[in-house]
Amino acid sequence: MTPTPNLTGSRDRWSGRAPKRMAAGRACIERGCTTKLSTYNRRDTCFLHSPVRFPRIRGRITAGTHPVPTSQ
C-alpha cells in the first residue's frame, strides 16, 4: 500500500466582503400579506407580490422568433 500525499487547502480569495443585509423582521408591504422577508431581500415585497422581471439574454434566439428562410 502506497502512502497518500498530503492535501493542502487555501482560503477562498473572493470572501473578502460580506453580503449586504437589510433590517430583520420586515414584512411584505402588500395588503393582507404576512410573509416575513429575508434580511438579504432588498425589495419591499415577497416573491409572490414582486413584479415579474425577465433577465437580459444576449445572443439567443427563442423558438417563437426564429426566422424562417424563404426560397427564391
Secondary structure, DSSP 8 states (H G I E B T S, - for coil): ------------TTTTS------TT-B--STT---B--TT--SSS-TTTS--------S---GGG-------
